[in-house]
C-alpha cells in the first residue's frame, strides 16, 4: 500500500540526486575549461618564445594532429636546420626527476613523457623514408614559465620554456636549406592539421634583431640574440651526417635478432651507416657501444666525426682499434705481457736463418715475407696449437696450395719462432689478441651492449672471435661492416670458423655516393679479375653497384722514368687542384703504399712550401694542410682529390705469364690496395707511376 507523500519524497530525492550530478558535471566542466585555459596560455607562451626562430629559417607548426589519433594533438613541431623538435608544453609545478622517473607533486607523470618519446620514435621511422637518420628528431617537454631547467626522462628532454631556443640552436646547423624544405614537406604530411586540411605552414617572420617586448621579460634579450646569431653563423656539418640515402637511414634503425653484416662496394656508405648505427644503438640501449677496426689511427678520426654527428652519444661509444683494445683488456685483468715489435722481428729472422738451403721454404717461388705472413695471419691468426689443425686447414685467402711436407716445414718454423719469443720474454701482436681472447673466454666482459666492427674483412679469425665473445649472439649485439673486395692483408677467415651464423642477417648497400662514375670505372680495372673467398664462406668477385650518383673528369695516369720528373709532376698536380680546381688543402689526400714513400712526399711538399699533415697524426679535425699517408691508414676516409704517387708500373700492367702463384697472390693484394686508394677520391684522381712495366 502506498503511503501518502511517498511519491513526492521519492521525486524530491531523485531531483536532488540529479542536481548533485549536474553540479559534479559542472565542476568537472569548469575544471576542464580551466585546464584548457591554462593550456592555451602556456602554448601561446611557447609560441611567443619560439617566434624569433622563424626569423632564421625555422618553421613553427602549432596544434598539429597526433599521428594515428582523431582527437589528440601536438602543441608544436619545430623544423629547421637543427632538426625536428616535437614540443609539448606542460603547466606543471613541483616537478622532480629521480632515477629516470618524473613527478609533479605526488603524481608520477613518467608515462605522459614516455608517450612523447614513443611519438618521436615513430616519427623518426617515418622520416627515415626520406633519408633522415636517427638522432635528428627530438622530443621536448617545455615547462611553462620556467628557466634554467634541464633533465632527461625516457629519452625526452625536459626544459624550461624559456630555455627552448637555446636548447634547439645549440645543435648548430645540421641541415641545408634544401634539406629543411624536403623535411618540412614530410613533417607536414606526418603531422596533419587538426581539421584534416593542409595549409601553408604557419610562420611568424620575426627578424633576428626584433625580440619580444615584455615590460618585465623572463627571457634575457641579449642572451637570446647570441643564441640566434650563433645558430646563423655556426659552420654546417657535412651533408652525410644529417641526411642519408633512405636505404641507409632505415638500415641504421633496423633490428637484427643476432649477429649481422653490412657489406657493399667502395663508396656505398658502409662506415657512415656504422657511425650512425653506433649512436643509434647507444641511444636506444642506454648502454655502451664498442666501435673497432684494424687500423690504429682510424678510431680517433671516427670519434671526431661522431662528436659532430651525435655529440650527446660520443661518450657512450668507445673507439679503439683491436690491438689496443686487447692490450687494455689484458692490463685491466693484470695479465703480464711485453710486446716488442723490433725484437719479435729479430726472433723470426733468427728462426728463418737456421733453415737449410734444401728446405722447401727456400724455393725460389717463395719469399721470407710469404712465410712470415703465413705464420702471422694463418696459424697465429687462428690460434692454432697443433700441427694436425694446420695440416687439414683450408687456408682461406691463400692461393698457393701447400702439400703436407711443406706445411710441416712451416710448422717447424712457427715453433722455432715461438721458442725464440719465449726465450726473449716477449710476444707479438698476434699473441696479444690470443691472450685477450682467452681472458674473455675465462671471464666474460660485461661492458658492451653492442660491438660494431668496421673493415671486418681485415681482421683475423682470433680477432673476430674475441669481439664476438663480448656480446655473443644477442639481438643487435655484433655488426660486421666491410667489403671482401677491399681485403689488403694476406690470409683470411670465414664466419663459420668463428662459429658465427648470419642466417639471412646480411645487408648489401649498392649505391655509390662517393666516387664519380669515371673514378669508379677506372678503379675497378685493378680488381676486374680478382677472385676471393668472402667471410661468409662463398667465392666472391665483389659486390655490384646499381647506381653511381656523380660524374666528373677522367682520372689522370702519368708515367715517369725518374723520380725528379715524378716529384715535379706531383707538385704541379697539387698546385693545379689548389689553384685551378679550387680544392682546399685539407681536402687533398696523397696516398702511398709505404711509410717511407709517404715521408718522401712530405719532404717534397715541405721543400715547396706546401703545408701537410701525416695521417699518422690525423684525428679527423679540420686543417688547411694536405693529408699524406699510406693507403692502409686512409681506409674509411675520403678526399675530394686523391694523388697516388710512387705506383710501380708493373701494378698497372697485365700480369706476366711466368708469374708464380705466390707472386700472383701478392700482386692481387697490392692491386686491391690500389683500388682502395683510388676509391678514396670523390672528385679527382691522379696516379704517378715509376719504373718499367
Secondary structure, DSSP 8 states (H G I E B T S, - for coil): ---TTHHHHHHHHHHHHHHHHHHHHHHHHHHHHHHHHHHHHHHHHHHHHHGGGGGGT-EEEEEEE-TT-SS-EEEEEEEETTEEEEEEEE---SEEEETTEEEETTEE-HHHHHHHHHHHHHHHHHHGGGT--TTSEEEEEEETT--S-EEEETTEEEEEGGGHHHHHHTT---S-HHHHHHHHHHHHHHS-BTTS-----------TT-----TT-SS-HHHHHHHHHHHHHS----HHHH---HHHHHHHH---SS-EEEEESTTS-HHHHHHHHHHHHHHHHSS-EEEE-S-TTHHHHHHHHHHHH-TTTGGGEEE--HHHHHHHHHHHHT----B-HHHHHHHHHHHHHTS-TTSGGG-TT--HHHHHHIIIIIITTTT--SHHHHHT---TT--S---HHHHHHHHHHHHHHHHHHHHHT-B-HHHHHHHHHHHHHHS-----SEEEETTGGGS-HHHHHHHHHHHTT-TT-EEEEE-GGG--SS----HHHHT---TT-EEEE-EEEEEEHHHHHHHHGGGTT--EE-TTSSEE-----SEEEE-----EEEEESSHHHHHHHHHHHHHIIIIIS---GGGEEEEESSHHHHHHHHHHHHHTT--EEETTS--S---SSEEEEETTTTTT--EEEEEEEEEEHHHHS---TT--HHHHHHHHHHHHHHHHHHTTEEEEEEEEEES--
